[in-house]
């Protein structure tokens, strides 16, 4: 079941009207796409920010109730005021059951406490916090899960290790890209460097030719 937002048709447009709406606790927004005319709406600031702060806002199908008429959409962008991080506008894209979308999906890691590599002091190096996926509108995963239960120091975790829902594919298809690695701890790296270093005995150090001032 998709999330829901209440909205109203916006009959006032322009910068002045948008500022007035924001002072009233409303956020200007627009619904577009699906070969239909754009629809200017307003949503309640409190409700919109709550959805954004819950995470995954740009990868979640939402039902927007505009004065009693439901619109199935996915948020495609939102703008924040640079100084105060105040929400000023949202763009919604209409979707149908046949829609296929490119979305950024967050990555979650499990079983960190049982990972042999992390137990040895290894460090989880996250290369990608999100992965862009091509998804049917009804099959967008909330997140991707990577199990670290058997991950050792030096392991690389690639997209091929992730179980994706049917019909969902990575946008990047030309390589098995890395999502995270288990890096060696600094202490272990130092020990390995010391072991690999060549030790030169004092009598093996080449003598330096010293010339006298008389020469």
N, C-alpha and C positions, 0 to 999 in steps of 0.2 A: 504494500500500500504506500502510495507516494505521500510526501509531506504536503501540507496545505498552507496557503496564505490568503488572507482576505484582502481585497483591493476594491478601489472605486475608479470609475472612469474620470480621467483628468480633462476638464474642458478649458483649463487655463494653461497656456504654454508661454515660453520665454523665460529669460533669466529672472525677471522681477517676480513672475508668478511662482517660479520654482523656489525662490528664497522665501516667499510668503508661506508656501506649503511646508517648508522645512521648519519655519518658526511655529507652525501648528502641529509639529510632531509627525509630519508625513514625508515620505521619500518619493520623488518623481521616478517613474519607471516607464518602460515601453515593452510591449510584446510584439515580436515581428516574426516573419518567416512563414513557411508552408503556403506560399503563393497567396497570402492574404494581406490586407492593408495593415500597417502598423497600428497598434492600439495604445494610446497614451493613458497611463493609469497612475494611481498613487497607492503605496502600501504604508502601513504603520511602521514608523522608525523602530519602535521597540521590538515588534515581531520580526522585522527583517534582520536586525542586528542579532537577535537571539539565534536565528537560523544560521547566520554567518559564523558566529562564535562557536556553534556546535561542530563546525568542521565539515568538509566535503560539500560545501555549498555549490561549487561550480561543477559538481559531478553527480548531482541528485535531481531526479525528475520531481517536479513540484506541480501540484494542482493549484492554480490561482483562481480563486472565486471572485469574479469581477461583477459586482452587483447581482449575484445569483447565477451568473453564467460561468461554467467551469472551462478553464483553458489549461491544457497539459503542456508544460514548458520545462525547460532546463535553463538555469541562470548561465549566461555566457560571459558576463562581465559586471563588475560594480566598481564605482569610483568612490574613493575616500578623499576628504579634504587633507592636503599634505601636512598641515600643522597639527590639527587636532584629531586626525583619523576619524572625522565625522562623515558618516555615510551620506552621499549626495545624489547618487543615481544608480539604477540597476537596469540591465538589459536582459530580457528573457527571450528565448527562442522557442517557438512552438515545435512540438514533436508529435509524431504519430507512432503507432505500433511498428510501422515499417522503417522508421528513422534509424539511421546508423550514424553515430556521433563519435568524434574524437574528444576524449576527456582525460584530464590528469587525475589519476587515482593514487591516493597515499599508500605508502608501504608501512606495514606493521611487522615487528619482529617478535617471535615467541620463543620461549624456553631459553632465554639468555642465561638464567641461573644454572642450567645444566650443561651448557656448552663447554666441552673440554678445553677449547682454545681460550675462552674468556676466563675459565677457572685458573688457567696458568698465567693469567695476567695480560692476555691478549686484549687488543682494543678493537671494538667494532667501528669500522670506518665505513660510513654510509655514503655511497657514491651518488645514489638517487633516492631522494625522499619521496618522490612521486614518479609514476611511470605513465606515459601517454598511451592510451589504449583506444582501439577502434571497437565500439560496442553498439549492439542493438539497444534502443532506448529502454527496453524492458529488462536488460541484462547487465546494467552497469554495476560492477561490484563496489561495495562501500569502501573496501580497502583490499590490498594484496597482502597475503600472509607468507612470511618466510620463517621456517623453523630452523633455529640455531642449535637444536639439541645435540647434533653430532658434529658441529663445526669446529675445526681445529685451527691452530695458528697457521697462517699462510693460505687458508682456504679463500676462494673467491665464489661468491654466490651470484649466479647468473639468472636471467629471466627464464631460462629453460627449466629451472628448479621450481617455478611457481605454477600451481594448478589454476588455470584460467577457466572461467565459465564457458559453456558452449557458445560459439559465435564470437567470442572476444579474442582479439589478437593485438599484439604490440604494433604500434605505428612504425617503429623501427624494425625492419624485417631482414636487413642485410647482415646482421651479426647477432651473436648470442651475448648481448651486452651485460656488463657487470652492474649489480645493484648495490653490493656491499662486499667488504673483505674483512677478514680477521687478521689484523696487523700484529706483528710481534711486539711485545713490551720493550720499552727502551733498555731495560737492564739486560734482557736477552740479546738484543742487538749489540750492546757493548761487549758482552762476553764473546759473541761470535766474531766481532771485529778484532778482538784481542787474540783469539785463537788463530785467526787467519793472517795476522800480521807476521812478517818475517823478522825474527830476532837475530841481530848481528852481534857476534861476540867481539869484545874489545880488540883481540888480536887480528880480527878479520877486517877492521876498519882500515882503509887505505891510508898509508902515511902521507902526510902533507909535506911537500918539499918546502923547506924554509931557506930563504936566501939571506945571506948576511948583508949588512949595509955596505960592505966593502966591494961586493960584486957589482 
